[in-house]
Amino acid sequence: MVAERAVAEVFAEWASGLEAEAIPAAARVVAAHALLDVAGLCIAARETDYIRAALAAWDGEGACTALGHGRGLDPAGAALINGTAAHGEDFDDSFEGTPVHASAVILPAVLAAAERYGRSGADALRGYVVGSELMCRLALVAPTAIHRAGFHPTAVIGALGAAAGVGAALRLTSPQLTSALGIAGSMASGIIEYLAEGTWTKRLHPGWAAQAGLRAALLGRAGFLGPRTVLEGEHGFFHAFGVPEIAPDFRFVTDGLGADWQMPKIAFKPYACGTMLHPFIDCAIRLAREGVAAAEVAEVICRVGEGTVHRLWEPLAEKRKPTTPYSAKFSGPFAIALGLIEGAAGLEQFTAAKVRDPGLLALAAKVRYEIDPDNEYPRNYTGDVRVVLQDGSLRAARQPHLRGGVREPLGRAEITAKFQANAAYGGWPESRIRDLEAWCERLFEQDDLGELTALRGRRPVPRL
């Protein structure tokens, strides 16, 4: 006997019928921001050691573009390299309310599929909003359950999101897309042990999810069958990747499709580090501007949500003295030190030289945390920083929400400035940056993605 419609079937039926004209203005704004943001991040990371390694390890050739590189790759390779580069410096967007990085997964997968199969900009737009919508909705089904089980939500949810996005871009039928989601459930992967030493696997997760979802969509399109009950089944996705004490609520996947959109709540980052640190950096920068000097600090107390401790605050010895620049991006003490001393937390602040800087490390050693039982995480990201000075006086700052999120979004001018700075950081001359910016501005109205070939990178331009 065939069961009632499964959760994946409900979503697939909506996604396969979505047309570009039904996408609301708020979703289009996020899509336009995301495309420009991801493009700049790909250029910024193009000459990093981890992207060099990923390219060297991928032997597939083809006609698809890894932004900033001259070598043509097969679709899976382009998705993997662009996804890894987009997330590599942890400067990419994050869904507000629960931390998943949608654009670094969905855009690389959709762009690779659209370029390979001659789809239009409108197809790419539809694919991006569908894939991002599914990732955001899945992140709400069982908040914190995936992290508590030891998996990276972006990695495992991303495989399903990429399958949905590519499926929508390639106009899979509802049954084909349902199978693609079922297949993607068996391709999902990504543990959070990168937290131990700041190694590179987190960087790889969005790229791996992008290529996995792409492959799942192509299998579904070809008629390969995946389980309809991939999400809610007895041995389904949240049974595999979540802790049992947090029960999933699948209404977050099915209710309000097309009316109550979630992906417009994607937040764009002003700082090149873990999203949950941003409000604390805002507080530290504010205190520095108000006259708090590092030499006068006796102690810094940060009041935090319990769910952030294992990622940003423990083990405290590692967080106070990060092993690598990447580890520093997930260190509360180091982020506070940067805010108070440098007044910034961009790509230039997370370097090998900075993580060895005696002044930064001395201040980071004075930072501790207290769990605030009233903290709103993960519903809201806040910052609460209290500085005890050498004379015993107290200075405090609080950031009530995530800057760059729905309560205080970054404008187009800020997104553009970030793109330009990141592309310049990656060694591109101004003329090539302008060309890429112009392509991003008009992509969703183009008949195809043919111009991407002309945007492929050349030999790196030395930084001045």
C-alpha positions as CSV (number, residue, x, y, z in Angstrom):
1,M,0.0,0.0,0.0
2,V,1.4,3.4,-1.0
3,A,1.6,5.9,1.9
4,E,0.3,9.4,1.8
5,R,2.5,12.0,0.2
6,A,6.0,12.1,1.9
7,V,7.6,15.3,3.0
8,A,10.0,15.3,0.1
9,E,7.1,14.8,-2.3
10,V,5.3,17.8,-1.0
11,F,8.4,20.0,-1.4
12,A,9.2,18.6,-4.8
13,E,5.7,19.2,-6.1
14,W,6.0,22.9,-5.1
15,A,9.6,23.3,-6.4
16,S,9.0,21.7,-9.7
17,G,6.1,24.0,-10.4
18,L,7.8,27.3,-9.3
19,E,8.2,29.8,-12.1
20,A,10.6,32.8,-11.9
21,E,7.7,35.3,-11.9
22,A,6.4,33.8,-8.6
23,I,9.6,34.6,-6.8
24,P,9.1,37.5,-4.4
25,A,11.1,40.7,-4.5
26,A,12.8,40.0,-1.2
27,A,14.1,36.6,-2.4
28,R,15.4,38.3,-5.6
29,V,17.3,40.8,-3.6
30,V,19.0,38.0,-1.6
31,A,19.8,36.1,-4.7
32,A,21.4,39.2,-6.3
33,H,23.4,39.9,-3.1
34,A,24.4,36.2,-2.8
35,L,25.7,36.0,-6.4
36,L,28.0,39.0,-6.0
37,D,29.1,38.0,-2.6
38,V,30.0,34.4,-3.6
39,A,31.8,35.6,-6.7
40,G,34.0,37.9,-4.7
41,L,34.8,35.2,-2.2
42,C,35.7,32.7,-4.9
43,I,38.3,35.2,-6.3
44,A,39.6,36.0,-2.8
45,A,40.3,32.3,-2.1
46,R,41.6,31.4,-5.5
47,E,45.4,31.3,-4.6
48,T,45.0,29.8,-1.1
49,D,46.7,26.6,-0.2
50,Y,43.4,24.7,0.3
51,I,42.1,25.6,-3.1
52,R,45.4,24.7,-4.7
53,A,45.1,21.3,-3.0
54,A,41.5,20.8,-4.0
55,L,42.3,21.6,-7.7
56,A,45.3,19.3,-7.7
57,A,43.2,16.5,-6.3
58,W,40.4,16.8,-8.9
59,D,41.2,15.3,-12.2
60,G,37.9,15.8,-14.0
61,E,38.1,18.1,-17.0
62,G,35.3,19.9,-18.8
63,A,33.7,23.1,-19.9
64,C,32.5,24.4,-16.5
65,T,34.0,27.3,-14.7
66,A,35.7,27.6,-11.3
67,L,35.7,31.3,-10.8
68,G,39.2,32.7,-10.8
69,H,40.8,29.7,-12.6
70,G,41.6,29.2,-16.3
71,R,41.2,25.4,-16.2
72,G,37.8,24.0,-17.4
73,L,36.3,21.4,-15.1
74,D,33.5,19.0,-15.2
75,P,30.3,20.2,-13.4
76,A,31.0,18.3,-10.2
77,G,34.5,19.7,-10.1
78,A,33.3,23.3,-10.7
79,A,30.7,22.9,-8.0
80,L,33.3,21.5,-5.5
81,I,35.9,24.2,-6.1
82,N,33.5,27.1,-6.1
83,G,31.7,25.8,-3.0
84,T,35.0,25.3,-1.2
85,A,36.3,28.7,-2.2
86,A,33.0,30.5,-1.3
87,H,33.1,29.1,2.2
88,G,36.8,28.8,2.7
89,E,37.3,32.0,4.7
90,D,34.0,31.8,6.5
91,F,33.0,35.1,5.1
92,D,29.9,33.8,3.2
93,D,26.3,34.3,4.2
94,S,24.4,32.4,6.9
95,F,20.7,31.8,7.6
96,E,19.6,33.8,10.5
97,G,18.1,31.7,13.3
98,T,20.1,28.6,12.8
99,P,23.6,28.5,11.2
100,V,23.6,27.0,7.7
101,H,25.5,28.5,4.8
102,A,23.1,28.2,1.9
103,S,24.7,30.3,-0.9
104,A,28.1,28.6,-0.8
105,V,26.4,25.3,-1.5
106,I,23.5,26.2,-3.8
107,L,25.1,28.7,-6.2
108,P,28.1,26.6,-7.1
109,A,25.8,23.6,-7.8
110,V,23.3,25.6,-9.8
111,L,25.8,27.6,-11.8
112,A,27.7,24.4,-12.8
113,A,24.5,22.7,-13.9
114,A,23.2,25.8,-15.8
115,E,26.6,26.3,-17.5
116,R,26.9,22.6,-18.5
117,Y,23.3,22.1,-19.7
118,G,22.7,25.5,-21.3
119,R,20.1,26.8,-18.9
120,S,19.1,30.5,-18.6
121,G,19.7,33.0,-15.9
122,A,16.0,32.6,-14.9
123,D,16.6,28.9,-14.4
124,A,19.6,29.7,-12.3
125,L,17.6,32.1,-10.2
126,R,14.8,29.5,-9.7
127,G,17.3,26.9,-8.7
128,Y,19.1,29.2,-6.2
129,V,15.9,30.2,-4.4
130,V,14.5,26.6,-4.3
131,G,17.7,25.1,-3.0
132,S,18.2,27.9,-0.5
133,E,14.6,27.7,0.7
134,L,15.0,24.0,1.3
135,M,18.2,24.4,3.3
136,C,16.7,27.1,5.4
137,R,13.6,25.1,6.1
138,L,15.5,21.9,6.9
139,A,17.6,23.9,9.4
140,L,14.5,24.8,11.3
141,V,13.2,21.2,11.5
142,A,15.2,20.2,14.6
143,P,17.4,23.2,15.7
144,T,20.8,22.2,17.1
145,A,20.1,18.4,16.7
146,I,22.5,18.0,13.8
147,H,25.4,19.8,15.5
148,R,24.8,17.9,18.8
149,A,25.1,14.7,16.9
150,G,28.5,15.8,15.6
151,F,27.6,16.7,12.0
152,H,28.0,20.0,10.2
153,P,24.5,21.2,9.2
154,T,25.7,23.0,6.1
155,A,27.4,19.8,4.9
156,V,24.5,17.3,5.4
157,I,21.6,19.6,4.7
158,G,23.5,21.1,1.8
159,A,23.4,17.9,-0.2
160,L,19.6,17.9,-0.2
161,G,19.5,21.6,-0.9
162,A,21.8,21.3,-3.8
163,A,19.8,18.5,-5.3
164,A,16.6,20.6,-5.0
165,G,18.4,23.6,-6.5
166,V,19.8,21.7,-9.5
167,G,16.6,19.9,-9.9
168,A,14.6,23.1,-10.1
169,A,17.2,24.7,-12.5
170,L,17.1,21.6,-14.8
171,R,13.2,21.4,-14.5
172,L,13.0,17.9,-13.1
173,T,9.5,16.6,-12.7
174,S,8.1,16.2,-9.2
175,P,8.8,12.4,-9.1
176,Q,12.4,12.9,-10.4
177,L,13.0,15.6,-7.8
178,T,11.6,13.5,-5.0
179,S,14.1,10.7,-6.0
180,A,16.9,13.2,-6.2
181,L,16.2,14.3,-2.6
182,G,16.1,10.6,-1.6
183,I,19.4,9.9,-3.3
184,A,21.0,13.0,-1.8
185,G,20.2,11.7,1.7
186,S,22.7,8.9,1.1
187,M,25.3,11.3,-0.3
188,A,25.3,13.7,2.7
189,S,28.4,13.8,4.8
190,G,30.5,16.1,7.0
191,I,31.6,15.8,10.7
192,I,32.6,18.8,12.9
193,E,35.9,17.4,14.2
194,Y,37.5,20.3,12.3
195,L,36.9,22.2,15.5
196,A,39.7,20.3,17.2
197,E,42.6,21.9,15.4
198,G,41.2,24.3,12.8
199,T,42.0,22.0,9.9
200,W,40.5,22.4,6.4
201,T,37.5,19.9,6.2
202,K,34.9,22.5,7.1
203,R,36.0,24.5,4.1
204,L,35.4,21.5,1.9
205,H,31.9,20.8,3.2
206,P,29.8,23.2,1.0
207,G,31.8,22.2,-2.1
208,W,31.3,18.5,-1.4
209,A,27.6,19.0,-0.7
210,A,27.2,21.0,-4.0
211,Q,28.7,18.3,-6.1
212,A,26.8,15.6,-4.2
213,G,23.5,17.3,-4.8
214,L,24.4,17.9,-8.4
215,R,25.0,14.2,-8.9
216,A,21.9,13.2,-7.0
217,A,19.8,15.5,-9.3
218,L,21.3,14.0,-12.4
219,L,20.6,10.5,-11.1
220,G,17.0,11.4,-10.3
221,R,16.6,12.9,-13.8
222,A,17.9,9.7,-15.3
223,G,15.2,7.6,-13.5
224,F,17.3,6.3,-10.6
225,L,15.0,5.8,-7.6
226,G,15.6,7.3,-4.1
227,P,13.4,6.9,-1.0
228,R,10.4,9.2,-0.8
229,T,10.6,9.1,3.0
230,V,14.2,10.3,3.1
231,L,13.3,12.9,5.7
232,E,10.7,11.4,8.0
233,G,11.3,7.7,7.5
234,E,12.2,5.3,10.4
235,H,15.8,5.4,9.1
236,G,15.6,8.8,7.5
237,F,17.8,11.9,7.5
238,F,17.1,13.2,11.0
239,H,17.4,9.7,12.5
240,A,20.8,9.5,11.0
241,F,22.1,13.0,11.5
242,G,20.3,14.3,14.6
243,V,20.1,13.5,18.3
244,P,17.0,11.6,19.3
245,E,16.0,13.9,22.1
246,I,15.2,16.7,19.7
247,A,12.1,15.7,17.7
248,P,11.9,16.9,14.1
249,D,8.9,19.0,13.1
250,F,8.5,18.5,9.4
251,R,5.8,21.2,9.1
252,F,8.8,23.6,8.7
253,V,9.4,21.9,5.3
254,T,5.9,21.7,4.0
255,D,3.8,24.6,5.5
256,G,3.5,27.9,3.7
257,L,5.5,26.9,0.6
258,G,5.4,29.9,-1.8
259,A,3.8,32.1,0.8
260,D,6.0,32.2,3.9
261,W,9.5,32.3,2.5
262,Q,12.5,31.6,4.7
263,M,15.5,32.2,2.4
264,P,15.0,36.0,2.5
265,K,16.2,35.7,6.1
266,I,19.7,34.9,4.8
267,A,22.2,37.2,6.5
268,F,25.4,38.6,4.9
269,K,28.6,38.9,6.9
270,P,30.6,42.0,7.6
271,Y,33.3,39.9,9.3
272,A,35.4,37.0,8.0
273,C,34.6,34.5,10.8
274,G,31.9,32.5,12.5
275,T,28.5,34.2,12.4
276,M,27.8,33.9,16.1
277,L,30.9,35.9,16.9
278,H,29.8,38.9,14.9
279,P,27.7,40.6,17.6
280,F,30.6,40.2,20.0
281,I,33.0,41.8,17.6
282,D,30.5,44.7,17.2
283,C,30.6,45.2,20.9
284,A,34.4,45.1,21.1
285,I,34.8,47.6,18.3
286,R,32.2,49.9,20.0
287,L,34.1,49.7,23.3
288,A,37.4,50.5,21.6
289,R,35.8,53.5,19.9
290,E,34.5,54.6,23.3
291,G,38.1,54.7,24.6
292,V,38.7,51.2,26.1
293,A,42.4,50.5,25.5
294,A,43.9,47.0,25.5
295,A,46.6,48.0,28.0
296,E,43.9,49.0,30.5
297,V,42.0,45.7,30.4
298,A,42.1,43.4,33.4
299,E,39.4,41.0,32.3
300,V,36.7,40.5,29.6
301,I,33.5,38.6,30.3
302,C,31.3,37.5,27.4
303,R,27.8,36.3,28.2
304,V,26.9,33.6,25.7
305,G,24.3,31.1,24.6
306,E,25.0,27.5,25.8
307,G,24.7,26.2,22.2
308,T,27.7,28.2,21.1
309,V,30.2,27.0,23.7
310,H,31.5,23.9,22.0
311,R,32.2,25.8,18.8
312,L,33.5,29.2,20.0
313,W,34.6,28.9,23.6
314,E,35.9,25.4,24.3
315,P,38.5,24.1,24.7
316,L,39.4,27.5,26.2
317,A,43.1,27.0,25.9
318,E,42.9,26.6,22.1
319,K,40.4,29.4,21.8
320,R,42.7,31.8,23.7
321,K,45.7,30.8,21.6
322,P,44.4,29.5,18.2
323,T,46.6,26.9,16.5
324,T,45.9,28.2,13.0
325,P,44.3,31.3,11.3
326,Y,41.3,29.2,10.5
327,S,40.9,28.1,14.1
328,A,41.0,31.8,15.0
329,K,37.8,32.3,13.0
330,F,35.9,30.3,15.6
331,S,37.5,31.7,18.7
332,G,35.6,34.1,20.9
333,P,38.6,35.3,22.8
334,F,40.6,36.0,19.6
335,A,37.6,37.8,18.0
336,I,37.2,40.0,21.0
337,A,41.0,40.9,20.9
338,L,40.7,41.8,17.3
339,G,37.8,44.0,17.9
340,L,39.4,45.9,20.8
341,I,42.9,46.2,19.2
342,E,42.4,46.3,15.5
343,G,38.8,47.5,15.2
344,A,38.3,45.1,12.3
345,A,37.9,41.4,11.5
346,G,38.3,41.0,7.8
347,L,40.5,38.8,5.7
348,E,43.6,40.7,6.7
349,Q,42.9,40.0,10.4
350,F,42.9,36.2,10.2
351,T,46.5,35.4,9.1
352,A,49.4,33.4,10.5
353,A,51.1,36.6,11.7
354,K,48.0,37.7,13.6
355,V,47.6,34.4,15.5
356,R,51.1,34.8,16.7
357,D,50.8,38.5,17.6
358,P,51.8,38.9,21.3
359,G,49.5,41.8,21.9
360,L,46.4,40.0,20.5
361,L,47.2,36.8,22.4
362,A,47.8,38.6,25.7
363,L,44.4,40.2,25.4
364,A,42.7,37.0,24.3
365,A,44.1,35.3,27.4
366,K,42.1,37.7,29.5
367,V,38.8,36.8,27.8
368,R,36.4,34.3,29.4
369,Y,32.7,33.4,29.0
370,E,29.7,32.9,31.2
371,I,26.6,31.0,30.0
372,D,23.5,33.3,29.9
373,P,20.4,31.1,30.5
374,D,18.3,33.9,28.9
375,N,20.3,34.1,25.7
376,E,18.1,33.7,22.6
377,Y,20.4,31.6,20.6
378,P,19.6,30.1,18.1
379,R,16.5,32.3,17.5
380,N,18.6,35.4,17.7
381,Y,22.3,36.2,17.7
382,T,23.3,38.7,20.3
383,G,26.5,40.1,21.8
384,D,27.1,40.9,25.5
385,V,30.7,42.1,26.5
386,R,31.8,43.4,29.8
387,V,35.3,44.7,30.3
388,V,36.8,45.1,33.8
389,L,39.6,47.7,33.7
390,Q,42.8,47.8,35.8
391,D,41.3,50.4,38.0
392,G,38.3,48.2,38.8
393,S,35.8,50.1,36.7
394,L,33.4,48.3,34.3
395,R,32.6,49.1,30.7
396,A,29.9,47.2,28.9
397,A,28.3,46.9,25.4
398,R,25.5,44.9,24.0
399,Q,24.5,44.1,20.4
400,P,20.8,43.0,20.3
401,H,20.9,41.3,16.9
402,L,23.0,40.2,14.0
403,R,24.2,43.1,11.9
404,G,23.7,42.0,8.3
405,G,20.6,40.1,9.2
406,V,16.9,40.8,8.8
407,R,16.9,43.5,11.6
408,E,19.8,45.4,10.2
409,P,20.6,44.2,6.7
410,L,23.6,45.2,4.6
411,G,22.7,47.4,1.7
412,R,23.7,46.8,-1.9
413,A,26.5,49.4,-1.6
414,E,28.0,47.4,1.3
415,I,27.7,44.1,-0.5
416,T,29.4,45.7,-3.6
417,A,32.2,47.2,-1.5
418,K,32.8,43.8,0.1
419,F,32.9,42.1,-3.3
420,Q,35.4,44.6,-4.7
421,A,37.6,44.3,-1.7
422,N,37.6,40.5,-1.7
423,A,38.3,40.3,-5.5
424,A,41.2,42.8,-5.1
425,Y,42.5,40.7,-2.1
426,G,42.5,37.7,-4.6
427,G,44.8,39.6,-6.9
428,W,42.5,40.6,-9.7
429,P,43.0,44.0,-11.4
430,E,40.2,46.6,-11.4
431,S,39.2,45.9,-15.0
432,R,38.5,42.2,-14.3
433,I,36.7,43.0,-11.1
434,R,34.4,45.3,-13.0
435,D,33.7,42.7,-15.7
436,L,32.8,40.1,-13.1
437,E,30.6,42.6,-11.2
438,A,28.8,43.5,-14.4
439,W,28.2,39.8,-15.2
440,C,26.7,39.2,-11.7
441,E,24.4,42.2,-12.2
442,R,22.8,40.9,-15.4
443,L,23.1,37.1,-14.9
444,F,19.5,36.4,-14.0
445,E,18.2,38.1,-17.1
446,Q,20.6,36.2,-19.5
447,D,19.6,33.5,-21.9
448,D,22.6,31.3,-20.9
449,L,25.8,31.4,-18.9
450,G,28.1,31.5,-21.9
451,E,29.9,34.6,-20.7
452,L,31.4,32.6,-17.8
453,T,34.1,31.2,-20.1
454,A,35.4,34.7,-20.8
455,L,35.7,35.4,-17.0
456,R,38.0,32.5,-16.3
457,G,41.2,33.4,-14.4
458,R,44.6,34.0,-15.8
459,R,47.9,33.9,-14.0
460,P,47.7,35.6,-10.7
461,V,48.4,39.3,-10.5
462,P,51.0,40.1,-7.8
463,R,49.6,42.0,-4.8
464,L,50.9,45.5,-4.3
